[in-house]
Amino acid sequence: MRPPVNRTALEAELARLLGASVVLQPMTQGEESRAFALTVAGEELILRLHPTGHGYAKDAFASRNFGSKELPVPHVVDYGILDSGLFYCLSERAPGVTLQDLDGSELEPVLEPVARVMDAIARTDVSAVSGYGPFDAEGRGGHTSWHDYLLAIADPGADGWSRASGDISETIARLFDLLHALAGHCPETRALVHGDFGSNNVLVDDARISGVIDWSEAMVGDPLYDLANILFWRPWLDCMEQQARFFDQNRPELLKDVRRLTCYQLRIGLGEASGALRQGNRRMLDWALARCEAIASEAGERG
């Protein structure tokens, strides 16, 4: 549920924080988050609000350490907690709309620029980050190796799996076995991974990528993981399907390592399944597990 917001009180508090009058213009909302556009001293900004503020400090870390001409990461002006208890993040407003907002004809000319931004992410210096897997707002990775991160989802004691039973438990156990078998084929690469790339976190303006946002899932590991994310979600979103087709046709060399891509897609799918179990979302649980089984079956057919 989106948090209730008293806009008058919010504008007054922001005016005190920024030292200038503020008028907020509502923008597209998420299930829990709210976003507003505003202009302060001639600078166009975005205000995001969330009950937990998950990822806002990490967005600031990304803007300080990863942004470049080839990888446009909007500058974070400020973040913190408001009098209402909501967390906020103020960042520069990148022009344009998300990939998810584009129709088929609009997507086609930006597929190559999107692929180039993925290349830029993979080339980004990660010396500010330690360890592997998802890192915190100070750049501390939570795992000692990429292999450790991949298999952490298969820990029987991990939150979520205790809620599984019957056929669901059997399906998950089979997928765990396959994940274990495939993880050994994955390299211990230290590169930047966005972790949720390809849909509503990529902004496009006039056929160019104007911003890569929401770094809450960012990690250090194998950059092929971001391509696996596109492949995993291709049946769910048209923008992912079109990107997947682009790689099929124009970057086939990236799709040759079936075992790595299968491993990463299973890791992504099992993460979704675990979250769905915690939330009691049976629809997403069934979809994620069915998608994982389809990916495993396709990989088996391809050898």
Contacts in CASP RR format, 6 or more apart in sequence:
PFRMAT RR
TARGET T0000
AUTHOR 0000-0000-0000
METHOD contacts of the structure
MODEL  1
MRPPVNRTALEAELARLLGASVVLQPMTQGEESRAFALTVAGEELILRLH
PTGHGYAKDAFASRNFGSKELPVPHVVDYGILDSGLFYCLSERAPGVTLQ
DLDGSELEPVLEPVARVMDAIARTDVSAVSGYGPFDAEGRGGHTSWHDYL
LAIADPGADGWSRASGDISETIARLFDLLHALAGHCPETRALVHGDFGSN
NVLVDDARISGVIDWSEAMVGDPLYDLANILFWRPWLDCMEQQARFFDQN
RPELLKDVRRLTCYQLRIGLGEASGALRQGNRRMLDWALARCEAIASEAG
ERG
1 31 0 8 1.000
1 32 0 8 1.000
2 29 0 8 1.000
2 30 0 8 1.000
2 31 0 8 1.000
2 32 0 8 1.000
2 33 0 8 1.000
2 34 0 8 1.000
3 32 0 8 1.000
3 34 0 8 1.000
3 49 0 8 1.000
3 50 0 8 1.000
3 51 0 8 1.000
3 84 0 8 1.000
3 86 0 8 1.000
5 34 0 8 1.000
5 49 0 8 1.000
5 84 0 8 1.000
5 86 0 8 1.000
6 84 0 8 1.000
7 24 0 8 1.000
9 83 0 8 1.000
9 84 0 8 1.000
10 24 0 8 1.000
10 82 0 8 1.000
10 84 0 8 1.000
11 22 0 8 1.000
11 23 0 8 1.000
11 24 0 8 1.000
13 82 0 8 1.000
13 83 0 8 1.000
14 22 0 8 1.000
14 24 0 8 1.000
14 38 0 8 1.000
14 47 0 8 1.000
15 21 0 8 1.000
15 22 0 8 1.000
17 78 0 8 1.000
18 40 0 8 1.000
20 40 0 8 1.000
20 41 0 8 1.000
22 38 0 8 1.000
22 40 0 8 1.000
23 38 0 8 1.000
23 39 0 8 1.000
24 36 0 8 1.000
24 37 0 8 1.000
24 38 0 8 1.000
24 47 0 8 1.000
25 36 0 8 1.000
25 37 0 8 1.000
25 38 0 8 1.000
26 34 0 8 1.000
26 35 0 8 1.000
26 36 0 8 1.000
27 35 0 8 1.000
27 36 0 8 1.000
27 37 0 8 1.000
27 46 0 8 1.000
28 35 0 8 1.000
29 35 0 8 1.000
32 50 0 8 1.000
32 51 0 8 1.000
33 48 0 8 1.000
33 49 0 8 1.000
33 50 0 8 1.000
34 48 0 8 1.000
34 49 0 8 1.000
34 50 0 8 1.000
35 46 0 8 1.000
35 47 0 8 1.000
35 48 0 8 1.000
35 49 0 8 1.000
36 46 0 8 1.000
36 47 0 8 1.000
36 49 0 8 1.000
37 44 0 8 1.000
37 45 0 8 1.000
37 46 0 8 1.000
37 47 0 8 1.000
37 93 0 8 1.000
38 44 0 8 1.000
38 45 0 8 1.000
38 46 0 8 1.000
38 47 0 8 1.000
39 45 0 8 1.000
43 92 0 8 1.000
44 92 0 8 1.000
44 93 0 8 1.000
45 77 0 8 1.000
45 90 0 8 1.000
45 91 0 8 1.000
45 92 0 8 1.000
45 93 0 8 1.000
46 74 0 8 1.000
46 90 0 8 1.000
46 91 0 8 1.000
46 92 0 8 1.000
46 93 0 8 1.000
47 88 0 8 1.000
47 89 0 8 1.000
47 90 0 8 1.000
48 56 0 8 1.000
48 88 0 8 1.000
48 89 0 8 1.000
48 91 0 8 1.000
49 82 0 8 1.000
49 86 0 8 1.000
49 87 0 8 1.000
49 88 0 8 1.000
50 56 0 8 1.000
50 86 0 8 1.000
50 87 0 8 1.000
51 86 0 8 1.000
51 87 0 8 1.000
52 87 0 8 1.000
53 79 0 8 1.000
53 87 0 8 1.000
53 89 0 8 1.000
54 216 0 8 1.000
55 137 0 8 1.000
55 214 0 8 1.000
55 215 0 8 1.000
55 216 0 8 1.000
56 76 0 8 1.000
56 79 0 8 1.000
56 80 0 8 1.000
56 87 0 8 1.000
56 88 0 8 1.000
56 89 0 8 1.000
57 79 0 8 1.000
57 137 0 8 1.000
58 135 0 8 1.000
58 136 0 8 1.000
58 137 0 8 1.000
58 215 0 8 1.000
58 216 0 8 1.000
58 218 0 8 1.000
59 76 0 8 1.000
59 79 0 8 1.000
59 89 0 8 1.000
59 91 0 8 1.000
59 213 0 8 1.000
59 214 0 8 1.000
59 215 0 8 1.000
59 216 0 8 1.000
60 76 0 8 1.000
60 79 0 8 1.000
60 89 0 8 1.000
60 137 0 8 1.000
61 128 0 8 1.000
61 137 0 8 1.000
61 138 0 8 1.000
61 139 0 8 1.000
61 215 0 8 1.000
62 73 0 8 1.000
62 215 0 8 1.000
62 218 0 8 1.000
63 73 0 8 1.000
63 74 0 8 1.000
63 75 0 8 1.000
63 76 0 8 1.000
63 91 0 8 1.000
65 125 0 8 1.000
65 128 0 8 1.000
65 129 0 8 1.000
66 73 0 8 1.000
66 121 0 8 1.000
66 124 0 8 1.000
66 192 0 8 1.000
66 215 0 8 1.000
67 73 0 8 1.000
67 124 0 8 1.000
68 120 0 8 1.000
68 124 0 8 1.000
70 116 0 8 1.000
70 117 0 8 1.000
70 120 0 8 1.000
70 123 0 8 1.000
71 117 0 8 1.000
71 120 0 8 1.000
71 121 0 8 1.000
71 124 0 8 1.000
71 212 0 8 1.000
72 94 0 8 1.000
72 209 0 8 1.000
72 210 0 8 1.000
72 211 0 8 1.000
72 212 0 8 1.000
73 211 0 8 1.000
73 212 0 8 1.000
73 213 0 8 1.000
73 215 0 8 1.000
74 91 0 8 1.000
74 92 0 8 1.000
74 93 0 8 1.000
74 94 0 8 1.000
74 211 0 8 1.000
74 213 0 8 1.000
75 91 0 8 1.000
75 92 0 8 1.000
76 89 0 8 1.000
76 90 0 8 1.000
76 91 0 8 1.000
77 90 0 8 1.000
77 91 0 8 1.000
77 92 0 8 1.000
78 88 0 8 1.000
78 89 0 8 1.000
78 90 0 8 1.000
79 87 0 8 1.000
79 88 0 8 1.000
79 89 0 8 1.000
79 90 0 8 1.000
80 87 0 8 1.000
80 88 0 8 1.000
80 89 0 8 1.000
81 87 0 8 1.000
81 88 0 8 1.000
82 88 0 8 1.000
91 213 0 8 1.000
94 203 0 8 1.000
94 205 0 8 1.000
94 210 0 8 1.000
94 211 0 8 1.000
94 213 0 8 1.000
95 203 0 8 1.000
95 205 0 8 1.000
95 210 0 8 1.000
96 203 0 8 1.000
96 204 0 8 1.000
96 205 0 8 1.000
96 210 0 8 1.000
97 203 0 8 1.000
97 204 0 8 1.000
97 205 0 8 1.000
98 199 0 8 1.000
98 200 0 8 1.000
98 201 0 8 1.000
98 202 0 8 1.000
98 203 0 8 1.000
98 204 0 8 1.000
99 107 0 8 1.000
99 110 0 8 1.000
99 114 0 8 1.000
99 198 0 8 1.000
99 199 0 8 1.000
99 200 0 8 1.000
99 202 0 8 1.000
99 204 0 8 1.000
99 239 0 8 1.000
99 243 0 8 1.000
100 199 0 8 1.000
100 200 0 8 1.000
100 237 0 8 1.000
100 239 0 8 1.000
101 200 0 8 1.000
102 110 0 8 1.000
102 204 0 8 1.000
102 239 0 8 1.000
104 238 0 8 1.000
104 242 0 8 1.000
107 238 0 8 1.000
107 239 0 8 1.000
107 242 0 8 1.000
108 242 0 8 1.000
109 207 0 8 1.000
110 204 0 8 1.000
110 207 0 8 1.000
110 208 0 8 1.000
110 209 0 8 1.000
111 242 0 8 1.000
111 243 0 8 1.000
111 246 0 8 1.000
112 246 0 8 1.000
112 250 0 8 1.000
113 204 0 8 1.000
113 207 0 8 1.000
113 208 0 8 1.000
113 209 0 8 1.000
114 198 0 8 1.000
114 202 0 8 1.000
114 209 0 8 1.000
114 243 0 8 1.000
114 246 0 8 1.000
115 243 0 8 1.000
115 246 0 8 1.000
115 247 0 8 1.000
115 250 0 8 1.000
115 251 0 8 1.000
116 209 0 8 1.000
117 202 0 8 1.000
117 209 0 8 1.000
117 212 0 8 1.000
118 197 0 8 1.000
118 223 0 8 1.000
118 226 0 8 1.000
118 227 0 8 1.000
121 192 0 8 1.000
121 193 0 8 1.000
121 194 0 8 1.000
121 197 0 8 1.000
121 212 0 8 1.000
121 223 0 8 1.000
121 226 0 8 1.000
122 191 0 8 1.000
122 192 0 8 1.000
122 223 0 8 1.000
122 226 0 8 1.000
123 191 0 8 1.000
124 191 0 8 1.000
124 192 0 8 1.000
126 190 0 8 1.000
126 191 0 8 1.000
126 192 0 8 1.000
126 220 0 8 1.000
128 139 0 8 1.000
129 135 0 8 1.000
129 139 0 8 1.000
129 140 0 8 1.000
129 141 0 8 1.000
129 192 0 8 1.000
129 220 0 8 1.000
130 139 0 8 1.000
130 140 0 8 1.000
130 141 0 8 1.000
131 140 0 8 1.000
131 141 0 8 1.000
131 142 0 8 1.000
131 143 0 8 1.000
131 144 0 8 1.000
131 190 0 8 1.000
131 220 0 8 1.000
132 141 0 8 1.000
132 142 0 8 1.000
132 143 0 8 1.000
132 144 0 8 1.000
132 145 0 8 1.000
132 146 0 8 1.000
132 148 0 8 1.000
132 149 0 8 1.000
132 188 0 8 1.000
132 190 0 8 1.000
132 219 0 8 1.000
132 220 0 8 1.000
132 221 0 8 1.000
133 141 0 8 1.000
133 142 0 8 1.000
133 143 0 8 1.000
133 146 0 8 1.000
133 149 0 8 1.000
133 193 0 8 1.000
133 219 0 8 1.000
133 220 0 8 1.000
133 221 0 8 1.000
134 141 0 8 1.000
134 142 0 8 1.000
134 149 0 8 1.000
134 217 0 8 1.000
134 218 0 8 1.000
134 219 0 8 1.000
135 141 0 8 1.000
135 142 0 8 1.000
135 218 0 8 1.000
135 219 0 8 1.000
135 220 0 8 1.000
136 142 0 8 1.000
141 219 0 8 1.000
141 220 0 8 1.000
142 149 0 8 1.000
143 149 0 8 1.000
143 152 0 8 1.000
145 188 0 8 1.000
146 186 0 8 1.000
146 187 0 8 1.000
146 188 0 8 1.000
146 189 0 8 1.000
146 190 0 8 1.000
146 221 0 8 1.000
146 222 0 8 1.000
147 183 0 8 1.000
147 184 0 8 1.000
147 186 0 8 1.000
147 188 0 8 1.000
149 219 0 8 1.000
149 221 0 8 1.000
150 179 0 8 1.000
150 183 0 8 1.000
150 186 0 8 1.000
150 263 0 8 1.000
150 264 0 8 1.000
150 267 0 8 1.000
151 179 0 8 1.000
151 180 0 8 1.000
151 183 0 8 1.000
152 158 0 8 1.000
153 179 0 8 1.000
153 267 0 8 1.000
153 270 0 8 1.000
153 271 0 8 1.000
153 274 0 8 1.000
154 176 0 8 1.000
154 179 0 8 1.000
154 180 0 8 1.000
154 270 0 8 1.000
155 161 0 8 1.000
158 274 0 8 1.000
159 274 0 8 1.000
159 278 0 8 1.000
160 274 0 8 1.000
160 275 0 8 1.000
160 277 0 8 1.000
160 278 0 8 1.000
161 172 0 8 1.000
161 274 0 8 1.000
161 277 0 8 1.000
163 277 0 8 1.000
163 278 0 8 1.000
163 280 0 8 1.000
164 172 0 8 1.000
164 277 0 8 1.000
168 285 0 8 1.000
168 289 0 8 1.000
171 289 0 8 1.000
171 293 0 8 1.000
172 270 0 8 1.000
172 273 0 8 1.000
172 289 0 8 1.000
175 266 0 8 1.000
175 270 0 8 1.000
175 289 0 8 1.000
175 292 0 8 1.000
175 293 0 8 1.000
175 296 0 8 1.000
176 270 0 8 1.000
178 262 0 8 1.000
178 266 0 8 1.000
178 296 0 8 1.000
179 263 0 8 1.000
179 266 0 8 1.000
179 267 0 8 1.000
179 270 0 8 1.000
182 259 0 8 1.000
182 260 0 8 1.000
182 262 0 8 1.000
182 263 0 8 1.000
182 266 0 8 1.000
183 263 0 8 1.000
185 257 0 8 1.000
185 259 0 8 1.000
185 260 0 8 1.000
185 263 0 8 1.000
186 222 0 8 1.000
186 259 0 8 1.000
186 260 0 8 1.000
186 263 0 8 1.000
186 264 0 8 1.000
187 222 0 8 1.000
187 260 0 8 1.000
189 221 0 8 1.000
189 222 0 8 1.000
189 223 0 8 1.000
190 220 0 8 1.000
190 221 0 8 1.000
191 220 0 8 1.000
191 221 0 8 1.000
191 222 0 8 1.000
191 223 0 8 1.000
192 218 0 8 1.000
192 220 0 8 1.000
192 221 0 8 1.000
192 223 0 8 1.000
193 218 0 8 1.000
193 219 0 8 1.000
193 220 0 8 1.000
193 221 0 8 1.000
193 222 0 8 1.000
193 223 0 8 1.000
193 225 0 8 1.000
193 226 0 8 1.000
194 201 0 8 1.000
194 212 0 8 1.000
194 215 0 8 1.000
194 217 0 8 1.000
194 218 0 8 1.000
194 226 0 8 1.000
195 217 0 8 1.000
195 218 0 8 1.000
195 219 0 8 1.000
195 225 0 8 1.000
195 226 0 8 1.000
195 229 0 8 1.000
196 214 0 8 1.000
196 216 0 8 1.000
196 217 0 8 1.000
196 229 0 8 1.000
197 212 0 8 1.000
197 226 0 8 1.000
197 229 0 8 1.000
197 230 0 8 1.000
198 226 0 8 1.000
198 229 0 8 1.000
198 230 0 8 1.000
198 239 0 8 1.000
198 240 0 8 1.000
198 243 0 8 1.000
199 233 0 8 1.000
199 237 0 8 1.000
199 239 0 8 1.000
199 240 0 8 1.000
200 214 0 8 1.000
201 212 0 8 1.000
201 213 0 8 1.000
201 214 0 8 1.000
202 209 0 8 1.000
202 211 0 8 1.000
202 212 0 8 1.000
202 213 0 8 1.000
203 209 0 8 1.000
203 210 0 8 1.000
203 211 0 8 1.000
203 212 0 8 1.000
203 213 0 8 1.000
204 210 0 8 1.000
219 225 0 8 1.000
222 260 0 8 1.000
222 264 0 8 1.000
224 254 0 8 1.000
224 257 0 8 1.000
224 260 0 8 1.000
224 261 0 8 1.000
224 264 0 8 1.000
225 264 0 8 1.000
225 267 0 8 1.000
225 268 0 8 1.000
227 247 0 8 1.000
227 254 0 8 1.000
227 255 0 8 1.000
227 261 0 8 1.000
228 260 0 8 1.000
228 261 0 8 1.000
228 264 0 8 1.000
228 265 0 8 1.000
228 268 0 8 1.000
229 264 0 8 1.000
229 268 0 8 1.000
230 240 0 8 1.000
230 243 0 8 1.000
230 244 0 8 1.000
230 247 0 8 1.000
231 240 0 8 1.000
231 244 0 8 1.000
231 247 0 8 1.000
231 261 0 8 1.000
231 265 0 8 1.000
232 265 0 8 1.000
232 268 0 8 1.000
232 269 0 8 1.000
232 291 0 8 1.000
232 295 0 8 1.000
233 240 0 8 1.000
234 240 0 8 1.000
234 241 0 8 1.000
234 243 0 8 1.000
234 244 0 8 1.000
235 241 0 8 1.000
235 291 0 8 1.000
236 287 0 8 1.000
247 254 0 8 1.000
247 255 0 8 1.000
248 255 0 8 1.000
255 261 0 8 1.000
258 299 0 8 1.000
258 302 0 8 1.000
258 303 0 8 1.000
259 299 0 8 1.000
262 295 0 8 1.000
262 296 0 8 1.000
262 299 0 8 1.000
265 292 0 8 1.000
265 295 0 8 1.000
266 292 0 8 1.000
266 295 0 8 1.000
266 296 0 8 1.000
269 288 0 8 1.000
269 289 0 8 1.000
269 291 0 8 1.000
269 292 0 8 1.000
270 288 0 8 1.000
270 292 0 8 1.000
271 288 0 8 1.000
272 284 0 8 1.000
272 288 0 8 1.000
273 284 0 8 1.000
273 285 0 8 1.000
273 288 0 8 1.000
273 289 0 8 1.000
273 292 0 8 1.000
275 281 0 8 1.000
275 284 0 8 1.000
276 282 0 8 1.000
276 284 0 8 1.000
276 285 0 8 1.000
276 288 0 8 1.000
277 285 0 8 1.000
END
